[in-house]
């Protein structure tokens, strides 16, 4: 069975990003909201974002609500924020694959990759 997971690391503070809201959207003719999650103390969501019968090939988007998280850390930030909601679009092509989409975050940049 395939599954989709994520985690967020705050590279500016050097620790997991706790309390960051993440939305999962399925992209087709229209974007459809699938679920909303909040990262735990390890910067992870408590379980897979998709698994079992819900895990299907297709195009998806994770929306990381970085702005709200960054404001809550108390770091000095510009107004308006440089980064607010970070959308990451990706495709699932293997129904039995593990798709891990992490986010490395700072107030002025981010990166992602397909992890394991």
Steps between C-alpha positions, in 0.01 A plus 500: 500500500622847416509795734573872513690654791667832581697682763624857547836615636567861597854551368528849652436371852655158442202300622176336387217739413232423758145630450521567125170454316509295177217457252488222241320568172425266209545671164276410209261716302458684832705496820327292769594531868588154633617564858661740746773409749725667758859395565591349835809563718712302251382716207301206365135422450386218731419266211509480122320776312376239252499122523287197420210556262547879516852471352456541125718604209451861400607856561496651848595815686619545855441849639733574789377794711852623571407860577285417801767263629784751452306775680439265794876435542565861599775546242542857369315501167421763237142610433373377267667165541726379221347150530144428602321199352742272313333281236687190384347320202605144429382188325445148627573247226545178702200367690725294726768766553597694810491870418665710768489876434698686768537875533819671620391848605647835600341847491662576163520167320395139480584176324340163448577165342354152472623332812477144621 
